């Protein structure tokens, strides 16, 4: 497997998942879709988020319900592949086609994007 090193440190990556938006966080995109938030095109129309109110709702939901922990690993991409193959991680789409929820989640996210493309761009 190729080294997929991030240019950001772990703290910045986790913070973005908690405080960023769906355009830059697949976790936020997935959770927002599952919570029924409306995905919208923003800015130039290429990026999609849940808008200010939706992103705030999602951030509060995550603060109330989502927890993060980690372990230090010299080659975390190897551990990630191993964990995805051995555990039931329904919110992971990458490397996780074997999961029973994979196709449903992929479809849910695709429908949210499709609906967003039909709506006017939000400010």
C-alpha positions as CSV (number, residue, x, y, z in Angstrom):
1,X,0.0,0.0,0.0
2,X,1.3,3.5,-0.8
3,X,2.2,5.9,1.9
4,X,-0.7,8.3,2.2
5,X,0.9,10.8,4.5
6,X,-1.1,13.9,5.3
7,X,0.5,17.3,5.2
8,X,-1.4,18.2,8.4
9,X,-0.7,16.8,11.9
10,X,-3.3,14.7,13.7
11,X,-4.5,17.5,15.9
12,X,-5.3,19.7,12.8
13,X,-7.0,16.8,11.0
14,X,-9.2,15.9,14.0
15,X,-10.1,19.6,14.7
16,X,-11.2,20.0,11.0
17,X,-13.5,17.0,11.3
18,X,-15.1,18.6,14.4
19,X,-15.1,22.3,13.3
20,X,-14.8,22.2,9.5
21,X,-17.4,21.5,6.9
22,X,-18.6,18.7,4.7
23,X,-16.6,19.9,1.7
24,X,-13.3,19.1,3.5
25,X,-14.4,16.2,5.7
26,X,-15.8,12.9,4.5
27,X,-16.7,12.2,8.1
28,X,-18.8,15.3,8.3
29,X,-20.4,14.6,4.9
30,X,-21.3,11.1,6.0
31,X,-22.7,12.1,9.4
32,X,-24.7,15.0,8.0
33,X,-26.3,12.8,5.4
34,X,-27.2,10.2,8.0
35,X,-28.7,12.9,10.2
36,X,-30.8,14.2,7.3
37,X,-29.1,17.6,6.9
38,X,-29.5,19.3,3.5
39,X,-26.3,19.4,1.5
40,X,-26.0,22.6,-0.6
41,X,-23.6,24.0,-3.2
42,X,-21.7,27.0,-1.8
43,X,-19.4,29.7,-3.0
44,X,-18.6,29.1,-6.7
45,X,-21.0,26.2,-6.7
46,X,-18.3,23.5,-6.7
47,X,-18.0,22.9,-3.0
48,X,-20.9,21.3,-1.0
49,X,-21.6,21.9,2.7
50,X,-24.6,21.8,5.0
51,X,-24.6,25.6,5.2
52,X,-23.9,27.6,8.3
53,X,-26.9,26.3,10.3
54,X,-26.5,22.7,9.2
55,X,-22.7,22.7,9.9
56,X,-23.4,24.2,13.3
57,X,-26.0,21.5,14.0
58,X,-23.6,18.9,12.9
59,X,-20.8,20.3,15.1
60,X,-23.0,20.3,18.1
61,X,-24.2,16.7,17.4
62,X,-20.5,15.7,17.1
63,X,-19.6,17.5,20.4
64,X,-22.4,15.6,22.1
65,X,-21.9,12.2,20.5
66,X,-18.6,11.7,18.8
67,X,-15.3,10.8,20.5
68,X,-11.8,10.4,19.2
69,X,-8.9,8.3,20.4
70,X,-5.7,7.3,18.8
71,X,-2.5,5.3,19.1
72,X,0.9,6.2,17.7
73,X,1.9,4.1,14.8
74,X,4.9,4.5,12.5
75,X,2.9,3.3,9.4
76,X,-0.7,4.1,10.3
77,X,-2.0,3.3,6.7
78,X,-1.1,-0.3,7.3
79,X,-3.0,-0.5,10.6
80,X,-5.9,1.3,9.0
81,X,-6.2,-1.3,6.3
82,X,-6.0,-4.1,8.9
83,X,-8.6,-2.6,11.1
84,X,-11.0,-1.9,8.2
85,X,-10.7,-5.5,7.0
86,X,-11.3,-6.9,10.5
87,X,-13.8,-4.6,12.2
88,X,-17.3,-3.5,11.4
89,X,-16.7,0.1,10.5
90,X,-19.9,1.1,8.6
91,X,-19.0,4.8,8.1
92,X,-15.7,4.0,6.3
93,X,-16.2,3.7,2.5
94,X,-12.5,3.5,1.6
95,X,-11.2,-0.1,1.5
96,X,-14.6,-1.2,3.0
97,X,-16.7,-2.6,0.1
98,X,-17.2,-5.8,2.1
99,X,-19.2,-3.9,4.8
100,X,-23.0,-4.5,4.5
101,X,-23.7,-0.8,4.9
102,X,-21.2,0.3,2.2
103,X,-23.6,0.4,-0.8
104,X,-26.4,2.1,1.1
105,X,-24.1,4.8,2.6
106,X,-22.5,5.4,-0.8
107,X,-26.0,5.8,-2.4
108,X,-27.2,8.1,0.4
109,X,-24.2,10.4,-0.1
110,X,-24.6,10.3,-3.9
111,X,-28.3,11.2,-3.6
112,X,-27.5,14.1,-1.3
113,X,-24.9,15.5,-3.8
114,X,-27.4,15.0,-6.6
115,X,-30.1,16.9,-4.8
116,X,-27.6,19.7,-4.0
117,X,-26.8,20.1,-7.6
118,X,-30.5,20.8,-8.4
119,X,-30.7,23.5,-5.7
120,X,-29.5,27.1,-6.2
121,X,-26.1,27.9,-4.8
122,X,-26.2,29.1,-1.2
123,X,-24.3,32.1,0.1
